[in-house]
């Protein structure tokens, strides 16, 4: 067993060019992550030399990573592939960055995901009316869809279309997305348009419930559920009126994880990603997977769950709630959480050597 693991980070801001020996500027650094890494120093430490690393972690924010940056990172990694462990090798970048590619991989492996229609920008431009017709038929089949770019986040480049949408509304959304894709192509050639089925929660509450599980080397690291009456929402959109449902959902998820864990881990595995946050809906107790984020670091990681009132409620009532929703407090104890993450990397490498 190796007493200590050496880890090397590489991304857009570290590990390449004149920054290849830099120890600072860890890309998408999460709050208290550096403290957690230091706390795990008996097991793992950062190195500035790739040649001395036991594991390399590719850390990029996908939506900001250009083709050129991918190429630079790939050139550095090709000399060590198949020699040491690489976390989220840049070679599988499109598997998680492009929603249509993710969906196709999941379909090919019988993993449940939304129905989708991938649209090449040039085809949409050259055969505009036919593309509008194809989208219209897709809407009729699924009643409600998102027409969007395949690789943007935070609801950018996204239009909700329903069976009540007119051909003109479809055409306007398509025209806007064609221009958006053409602009994106300057830096990210994989950008396309995708029509994706809108997944209804299937309940009468008026809420949409979204589930997220963080996976590391085929094991569940953490998990939680968020909820809102908005169709498209983020963690910060939850307020004190959502607290009861939030607590109930996470209590149920703690009990349900055993029954869905294999499906969750398989959905990550088939994308060839060994670290990431996978998101899904539950419909009739069946996960419908929608995306994998290789670098989670949003509002929940920084501030906590929901708005300030909701965060205060969770903090003030910790003694009462911790037994019901331990998953939430495990995630909120960020320093310990990241210590466990880095120790998990060390432990995995030692198990692999045995």
N, C-alpha and C positions, 0 to 999 in steps of 0.2 A: 504494500500500500504506500502510495506517495504521500509524504507528510504534508506537503503544501503544493497547491496548484498555482501555476503562473497563467494569468489571463491577459490577453492582448485585445484592445478595442480598436476597431477600424470603422470609419464612416466618412461622411463628407468633410468633417472638421478635424479629424484625427486619424493618424495612421497612414496618411498618403502625402506624397510630395515632401515639402519642407516640414510638414507636420507629422511625419511618420514616427518620430520619436517622442512626440508630445504626450504627456500624461494627463494634462488638463483638457478642458473643452469636450468632455464626454457628451456625445450627441444625445439629445432628448433625456438628459439627466433628470431623474425623478426626485422629488423632495425627500430628503433623508437617505437617498440611495448611497451617496458617498460615505455617510456615517455607517450604514449597514455593511458596506464593503470593508471598511476599517474594522468594524466589530467582528468580521469573519476572518480577520488577518491570520489567525492560527491555521486556517484551512486554505486560504486563497489570497493571492496578492497580484496587483497589477504590474506588468512588465512593459518596458518601453521597447523591447526587442522581440520582434515576431519570431525570430529563430530560436528564442529561448522559451516560447510559449507552449503550454500544454493544451490550450484551447484559445480560439480566436472568436470574438463576438462581433458580428457585423451589425452595427447600430446605425440605421438610417431612418429618416422620416420619409416614408415612401412618396408622399405627395409633393415633396420638395426635392426629390432625387432625380437628377437629369441623366440622360443616356450617357453623357460624357463621364459623369461621376461614377456611374455603374461600371463603365469600362475601366476606369482607373483602379477601382477597388478590385475588380475581377483580375486585372493583371498582377496585382500583388498576391492574390489568393491562389492563383493557379499553380504556384510553386509548392504549396503546402497541402493542396487537396489530396485526400486519401492518405495523408501522413499523420495529421492531428485532427481533433474535433473542431468543426466550424459551426458556430451557432448562427443559424439563418444565413447560410451561404448566399451571396449575391446572385448566384446562378439560378436560384429558384425565386427570384424577386417577383416575376410576373405571376407566379402561382397565387400569391396573396394580394399583390397590388392591383391586378386587373380582375374585376368582379366577374366578367364573363369567362375568364380562364378558370377562376376558382369554381364557378358553377359547373363548367364543363367537366372539370376533374371530379367534382362531387357526383355529378350525374353518372360518369363512367364507372364510379365505384359504388353506385347505389346508395349514396349519401343524400338525404333529403335536403333540398334547397329550393328557392323560388324558380318557377319557370322563367325563361329569359329568351331574348332575341338580340343577338349581337349584330351591330350594324357598322360596316366599314364606311368611314367618312366619304371616301371618293364615290362609293356606290350610292350613298344617300344623295350626294350632290348631283351625280350624273343621271340618277333615276329617281328624282325627287318624288314625283307623284306616286310611283309604284311603292316607294318606301313608306309614304304616308298611308297608303292602302294596307301595306303589310302590318304597320303599327296598329291601324284601326282594327284589323282582324284579330291581332293579338289582344287588344283591349276587349273586344267582344268575347273572346275566350276566357278572359280572367277578370272582367268587370272593372278592375282598378289596377293601375300600374304606375311605376315610376319610369319616366324617360330621363336618362341621365348620362353623364360621362362615366366611363367604367373605372376610373382610378382617382377620383377626387373624394374628399371627405367634408364633414361639417355641412352637409346639405348643399354644397356648391354644385352648380351644373345639374340641378335636379328639378323635374317637373312632375307633378301628380296629375295624371289623366285618368278619366273614368269613362264609363259607357255613355255618360251625358256630354262628354267633350265633343265639340264639332270638328270637322275636318280642318277648318281654318285654325282652330286652337292647336291641333296636332301639328299642322304645318308650321305655325309660329314657333312652337317649342323645338321642332326639328331644325328649323332654320337657325335658331339661336345656338343650338348645340353643335351644328356644323361649323359655325364661326368659332365657337369655343374650342372645338377639337383642332381646327386649323391653327389656331393660336398656340395651343398646347403642343402641337407636333414639333414646334421649333426646338423644344427641349426634351419632350417625352413622346417618342414615336409610337408607343403602344396605346396611346389614347384613342378610344373608339366610343361610339354611342351604344348604349344598351337599354333595352326595354326589359324591365324586371317586374314580375308579378308582385303586387302588394299583398302581403300576408296579413290577413285579418286575425285578430286574437281569438275570435270564435266565442267570445263571452258577451254577456249583456251589460257589463259594468260600465262600458264607455271608455275603459282604459286600454292602453297598449302596454304590454309587459315585455321587457327586453332582458335577456339573460346573457351573462358574460362569464366565461371560465378562463382562467389563466393557466396555461399548460407549460411545463418544463420537462423536456426529455421523457415524454410519455407518461407523466404523472400530473395530477391536478395540484396546482400550487395555491389557488384561491378561486373564489367564485362569488357572484352576487347578482341580484336582480334589481332593475329600476323600472319605474312605471310612470305613466303620464296619460292624460286625456288628449294630448296632442298627437297628431299623426306622425310627425317627425319631431323628435325631441332629443334633448341631451340631459345628462345627469343633473345639471344645475337647474333645469326646469322644474324639478320636484319641489314642492313647498309643503308647509305644515299641514295642508289639507290632504296630502298624499301619504302621511306618515303611517297610518294604520295599515293601508294596503301594502306599503313598502315592507313593513315588519312582517306582515302575514306571508307575503311572497317569499321573503328570504327564509322565514321559518320553514315553509314548505320545501324550499330548495335544499335546505340542509338535510331534510329527510328523503328527498328525491334523488340526490346526487348518485347514490349507489345504483339506481336503476337506469340512469342515463349516461353514466361515466364512460362506458365502453364506446358508445356512439360519439360522444364528444371527443375522446382521444383519437378515435379512428378518423374523424373529420379533419383533425390537425395532421395526423400522420400521413394521409394520402396527399396532402399539399407539400410534403417533404419539409415541413417547418418544425423545428424542434423547440421553439419558444414562441409563445404568442398568446394573445387574448382573442378567443373565438366567441362570436356573438350569434345568438339564435333566438327564435321565438319558440314557444311551446304551443302546439295545436293538438288537442286531444292527447296530451301527455307525450307528444312526439316532437323532438327537436327539428326545427327547420332552420338550417344554418344560412347565415347571410354574409358574414365576412370574418376574416382573421386579420388582426392588427399585430404586427411583430413587435411594436414598441408602444405599449400603453403608457400614457402619462397625462391623461386629461384631468378634468376638474375633480373627480373622485380621488385621484392620486395626490392632488395638490391640496385641496381644501376639505374634502369630505363629501358626504352625500347630500344632494339637494341644496337649497338656499340657506342663508344664515340661520333662519328660524329652525329649519329642520336639523341642521348640524348641531345647533345648541341643544335641541331636544334629545338627540342621540348621545351627546356628551353628558348632559345632566341626568339622564336615566340609564346610564351604563350599567349600574349594579343590578337593575331590574331586568334589562334587556339582554345582557351578555349571554345568559344561558339560553335564550330563545334564538338569538341570531349571532352566534360566535363568529361566523364568517365575516360579518361586517366589521367587528372590532379587530379581528385579525388583520384585515386589510387596512384599517385606520391606524394600527400600531406600525407605522411605516418603517421605522428604523429596524425593528425586529423582523418585519416582513422581508426587507431587502437583505438582512443578515441571513435569513433562512434561504432566500433565493441563491445567494452566492455559495453558501454551504452546500446547497443542493447540486450546484454545478460541480463542486469538488467531489461530492459523494458519488455522483454519476460517473465521473471519470475513473474513480478508484474501483467502482464496481465493474466497469467495462474492462479494466486491466486484469481483473481476477478471473 
